Amino acid sequence: MLVCTHVLADRLLVRDWLSGLPWQDAAPEWLGNERHLLPAVLRLDQLDDTQHEEIARCLAVETASAILIRSDLSADALARRLARHVTVTLADDSAAVLRFADPGVFIHLLWILPLPHLASLCDGASGWWVPHHDLWHELQFRDRPEAVWSRLDEAQSIALANVGLVNDTLATLPAVPDLKQLWRCSQEINQWLCVAQSKFGLACASDCVAFARHGCLLGEGFTGHPKLAPYLHEAATNPGLYAEASALLEESDWDNVIDDIEQMNRKREVS
């Protein structure tokens, strides 16, 4: 199983795994009642052969639901270090639970969190492996800056809140197996989500996802196109309208939208 020593998992995602595994909860005491939703750590050399085989089977699926770590720490010591990062302070001084043990969240923290925050989160581990598109990607954090776990700024807080919408949008686009390309695509999606939320007042998840998808595929011109603009402007007070109406457009309508945007872009280049 590579050269890892520990499994890090979100309890909620591995509830169907073999029972009786010696998990160590990475949960601060004041969140003890929520431990079934929080990270847990498993040290591989504490497993018997049957348990080891079962873990290997669970991690061999196309979309594995855990992260692998290399560390000299015991499971308990590593869990205590990780427990410090279960919550993060947002720009408005509120606290948010950080589900970093979910691979679908962790993979975005690598572009959302500042390097000092990543250094703090990854303290105590020399290597991490995250699953993405049926492959395990090794992340080695060398030349780390001084570890800091402080309040996020507004842009980072918004990006963190948008992680679920980013993943929902990615699911509607062609697969992006390369991690660096995924981060670029995710950042672009987040930018479109911010426009949807701040400029057009969209709050419905389906509207935001449709908007971000159209932004990535069509570019800036789509927001003012007569086929889409009326729905877009009404969606702030009629949640779900933009997603529903745009989904009902015929293929010929989309061809016309694309042609119009391309013509507009050509005119802009000439001028």
N, C-alpha and C positions, 0 to 999 in steps of 0.2 A: 504494500500500500504506500507507494512512493517512499520517502524517507521521513514521514511525519511521525509525530509522537502522540498527538491528541486529536480528538474530534470536537469541534465546536458546533453546537446545533441550537436552533430555536425550538424550545420544548413543543410548541404548537405544531411544528412541522414534522416532528419525529414521534408523535404520539402513537403511531402504529408500529414502531420498531419493537424489537424483542423486549419484553418486560424483564426487570431485574438487573438491568445494566447499571454499573456503579457511577452514575452521573453525579457530578458536583455542580450545584446550582450557582450561577454567576448572578446572584440577586442580592442587593442590599437588604438589610433587615427590614427597613420600613416598607419594602415592596414584597415581603415574604408571602403575603396572601395571593400575589400575582405570579408566583414562580412558575406556574404551569404555562405562562405566556412568555417567559424570559429565557435567556441563554443558559446553556448547561455545557459542561466540559467532561469529556471522557478520555482517560489515558489508556492508550491501546495495549500497553504491556501489563495492564491489570485484568485483561480479558482472558478467558479460557479459549480453547480452540473453537468450540461451537459458537461462542459469542463473536470471536474474531471473524469467522466465516460469514456470520449473519450481517455484521457491519460492512464487510467487503461487498456483500450482495446488495445491500441498501445503497452503497455509494457507487455501484456500477451502473445504475439506471441512467437513462438519458439526461434527466434533470435531477441531479442529486440535491438533497435538501439539507446539506451540512457543509461545513468548511473544515479543511485539514490544517493543522498547525504543527510546527516543529519548535519545541521548547524544552529546556532542562528542568522546568518547574514541575512540581507535582500537580495533579489535577486540582487539588484544593487550592494551592497557591496561585495557579493560573486563574482559577475561577474568581478568587478574591480580587486579583488585579483587574480582571474584566468587569467585575461588578461595579467598579467606579465609573464605568462608561455606559451603564444601562440607561442613564438619563443625560440629557444635554440641555444647557440653558439657551433659549432662543433670544432673538433681538429684543423682544418685548418683556424679557425677564421671566417668562413662563418656562416650565420644564417639560420636555418632550421625551417619551420613551424611545430609545434608539435601538431598533431591532437589527443590530449589526450581525447577529448570528444567522440571519436569513440571507443566503447568497444573493438573492434578488435585490436586497437592500445594500449589502456590503459592497457590491460591485459599483454602486453609485457613490458611496461614501468616498471612494478614491478620487473622484473629481469634485465632490461637494466640500469635503472638509479640508481646511488648511493643513499644510504639512506638519506643523507642530501638534495638531490634534491627532493626526494619523500616527505620529510618533508615540503619543500617549496611549492611544488605543492598542497599538501593536507592541507596547512595552512588554518585555518578558518572552517574546517569541522571535525567533530568527528567520522563520519562513512561514508563509501562508499559501495555501492552495485553494482557489475558488473555482467551482464548476461553472462552465458556460459553454453551451452548445456541444455537449457530449465530450468536452475536453476539460482537463484540470490545468489551470493556469497558475504558474508559480509566481508569487509576489515576494521579492526580497527587499527589505527596507534597509539599505546601507546608507551610510553618511547621514544619519537621522539628525534633524535639528533638535533643539531642546524641547522636551515634551511639555505641552500646554493643554489644559482642558478647561477652556474659558468660554464665555458667551459667544455665540455665533453672531455674525452681522446679519442685516436684513436680507441681503441677497442669498446668503447661505441658508438662512432659516426658511425662506420661500422655496428654495431648491429642495431642501429636505422634506418639506410638506408635500412637494409635488412628485416625490419618488413613485408613488403608486400610479399616478397619472402618466408619468414617463413610461413606466413598464406597460401600462395598458396601451399607450400609443405605439410603443415598439412592437407590440404583438400584432398591430395592423399593418406594419411595414415589412419589406423584405428582410430576411434574417441578416444579422450583422455578427458574424462569428469572431471577428478580430476585436480584441478588447479596446485598443486605442481608437479604432473606428467607432466602436460602441459608445465610448465616452464622448466623442465629438458629436455623434448623432443624438445622444441623450442631452447634451448641453443645448443643442439646437432646439430639441423638443421642449426643453424647459423654458427657453427664451420665448417660444411661441405660446406656451402656457401662460407665461407672465403677461404677454400682450392680451391674450384672451381674458384673463382675470382683471387686469388693471385698466385696459383701454375699452374693452367691450362689456365688462361687468359680468362675464360668464361665471357661474358658480356650479352648474350641473356638470357632473363628471363626464357624461357622454358628449355634451357640447364642447367641453374643453379638449377632450381626446380628438373629436372630429376636427376641431379648429387646428390643433397641433399637427395632425396628420396632413391636412390640406396645406398648411404652411410649409411643411417639409417637402411635399410633392409639387406644389404649385408656385411657391414663392409669394412675395408680398402682394402681387396684383389681385389675389383672390378676394381680399377683404372688401374691395369696392366693386366687384363684378355684380351686375344687375341680377344674375341668377342666384347669387348667394347673399348679397348685402341685406336685402329685406329680412331674411330669416335671422341673420346675424344680429341685426339691431333689435329685433323683437325678442331674442332668446334671453336677454337679461331679465325680462319680466315674464317670460314664458319658458321656464326651464325645460330643456330637452328638445325644443323646437328646431334648433339649428341641426342637431344630429339627425333627428327624424326626417326633416325636410331634405337635407342634403343626401341622405341615404336613398331617398325615393327618386332622385334624378336619374334619367335614362343615360345610357352610355353616350348617346348622341349629344345630350346636354353637356356632359363632361368634355367631349371632344371640342365643342364650341367654346367652353370656358377656357380650355387649354390654348386653343387657337387665338382667342382674344387676348389672353395674357401674353402670349409670345409676340403678337403684333404690338402690343403696348410696350413690351420690353425693347423691341427693335426700334420703335419710334424714339424711346428714351435714349437709346445708344446713339442714334443719329443726331439728336438735338444736343 
